[in-house]
Amino acid sequence: MTNISLRRATEADIPLISQLAQRIWWEHYPSIISEAQIAYMLELIYSALALQRQMEEEGQEFWLPQKNGQTLGFLAVNRKGEGDYFLHKFYLETRERGLGTIIFELLLAQYPDLRQLRLRVNRCNFKSVNFYFKVGFRIEFCIDTPFGEGYVMDDFQMVFGLNNQPKGTST
């Protein structure tokens, strides 16, 4: 699995990120949430205007993992405080054994001051929850967040820190 890199996205990449979100969400989420909720969340979070706002106003840094020039998905992180970050998005269209771990390690290398990284993941998204456990996250707490239109995000908040890194991670 050579030639994997992580490129910082710019506003010019917004259409690509939006297209990736459409493909990934429609493939992955129908077994977890309703199609109506998928459509609602894609419009709310992954429209061009929403992505631009996340980049410009919310300070989310988007990253595009690539292999041999092909974009594999997208990630988004923002800084919450000294050494504290939040992983808003970690979506891969390509699923190869070990790929997510390699990309996660590349992401960690972008933030040398990282002490803690938090994220929220749907409690029924078992594959993702298990992946996050594998790379060293632990559950911090459960949270149910109203998301509009009667939808509720039933999430785990998970945390990764220097004291719970996976073996082989060099940060």
C-alpha positions in Angstrom: 0.0 0.0 0.0 2.6 2.5 -1.1 2.1 6.0 -2.6 -0.5 7.0 0.0 -0.5 10.7 0.9 -2.6 13.3 2.5 -3.3 16.6 0.8 -4.8 19.7 2.4 -8.0 20.6 0.6 -8.8 24.0 -0.6 -12.1 25.7 -1.6 -11.5 24.4 -5.1 -11.9 20.9 -3.7 -15.4 21.6 -2.4 -17.2 20.0 -5.4 -15.1 16.9 -5.1 -15.7 16.6 -1.3 -19.5 17.0 -1.9 -19.5 14.3 -4.6 -17.5 12.0 -2.3 -19.9 12.6 0.5 -22.8 11.7 -1.7 -21.3 8.4 -2.8 -19.9 7.4 0.6 -23.1 8.3 2.6 -25.5 6.6 0.1 -23.3 3.4 0.2 -22.7 3.2 3.9 -25.5 4.8 5.9 -28.8 3.2 4.6 -28.4 0.3 7.1 -27.9 2.8 10.0 -30.2 5.8 9.4 -33.2 6.4 7.1 -32.8 7.6 3.5 -34.7 10.8 4.4 -32.2 11.5 7.2 -29.3 10.8 4.8 -30.7 13.3 2.3 -31.3 15.9 5.0 -27.8 15.6 6.5 -26.1 15.6 3.1 -27.8 18.8 2.2 -27.2 20.4 5.6 -23.5 19.4 5.9 -22.2 18.7 2.4 -23.7 21.3 0.1 -21.1 23.6 -1.4 -22.2 26.5 0.9 -22.1 24.3 4.0 -18.6 23.0 3.2 -17.4 26.6 2.5 -18.8 27.7 5.8 -17.1 24.8 7.6 -13.8 25.8 6.0 -14.0 29.6 6.4 -16.0 30.2 9.5 -15.7 27.0 11.6 -12.0 26.5 10.9 -12.3 22.9 9.7 -9.2 21.8 7.9 -10.1 19.3 5.2 -7.7 16.6 4.0 -7.8 14.4 1.0 -6.1 11.0 1.2 -4.7 10.0 -2.1 -3.1 6.9 -3.6 -1.4 7.1 -7.0 -3.2 10.3 -7.7 -6.7 9.0 -6.9 -8.6 10.6 -4.1 -9.8 8.0 -1.6 -12.1 10.0 0.6 -11.9 13.1 2.9 -11.2 14.0 6.5 -11.9 17.2 8.5 -10.3 18.4 11.7 -10.3 21.6 13.7 -8.4 22.9 16.7 -10.4 23.3 19.9 -7.5 24.4 22.2 -3.8 23.9 22.9 -3.1 20.4 21.6 -6.9 19.5 21.5 -8.5 18.7 18.2 -11.9 17.4 16.9 -12.2 15.0 14.0 -15.4 16.0 12.3 -15.1 13.7 9.3 -13.2 10.5 8.4 -14.7 9.1 5.2 -13.1 6.7 2.8 -14.6 5.5 -0.4 -11.9 2.9 -0.9 -11.7 0.2 1.8 -8.5 -1.8 1.8 -7.2 -3.7 4.8 -5.0 -1.3 6.8 -5.8 1.7 4.7 -7.7 3.6 7.4 -4.9 3.1 9.9 -2.3 4.4 7.5 -4.4 7.5 6.7 -5.1 8.0 10.4 -1.3 8.0 11.1 -0.7 10.4 8.2 -3.4 12.7 9.8 -1.7 12.5 13.2 1.6 13.6 11.6 -0.1 16.8 10.4 -0.7 17.9 14.1 2.6 17.4 16.0 1.2 19.3 19.0 -1.8 16.9 19.3 -2.5 15.7 22.8 -6.2 14.7 22.4 -8.4 14.1 19.4 -12.1 13.7 19.9 -14.9 12.6 17.5 -18.5 11.6 17.5 -19.7 8.5 15.8 -23.2 7.0 15.5 -23.6 4.2 18.1 -25.0 1.8 15.4 -22.1 2.5 13.0 -20.3 -0.7 14.3 -17.6 -0.8 11.6 -16.5 2.7 12.3 -16.7 2.3 16.1 -14.5 -0.8 15.8 -12.0 1.0 13.6 -11.7 3.8 16.1 -11.1 1.3 18.9 -8.4 -0.3 16.8 -6.5 2.9 16.2 -6.6 3.8 19.9 -9.8 5.7 20.6 -11.9 5.0 23.7 -15.5 6.0 24.4 -15.7 9.1 26.5 -19.5 9.3 26.8 -22.8 8.8 24.9 -24.7 11.8 23.6 -28.0 12.3 21.8 -28.1 15.5 19.8 -31.3 16.9 18.2 -30.3 17.7 14.6 -33.5 19.3 13.2 -36.5 17.9 11.3 -37.1 15.6 14.3 -33.8 13.7 13.8 -31.5 12.9 16.6 -27.8 11.9 16.3 -27.3 9.0 18.7 -23.5 9.1 19.1 -20.5 8.0 21.1 -18.1 10.7 21.8 -14.7 9.1 21.6 -11.2 10.4 22.5 -7.7 9.6 21.3 -4.8 10.8 23.3 -1.1 10.2 23.8 -1.8 7.7 26.5 -4.0 5.5 24.3 -2.2 5.5 21.0 -2.1 2.3 18.9 1.1 0.3 18.6 3.3 1.6 15.9 2.1 5.2 15.9 5.0 7.5 16.2 3.5 10.8 17.5 
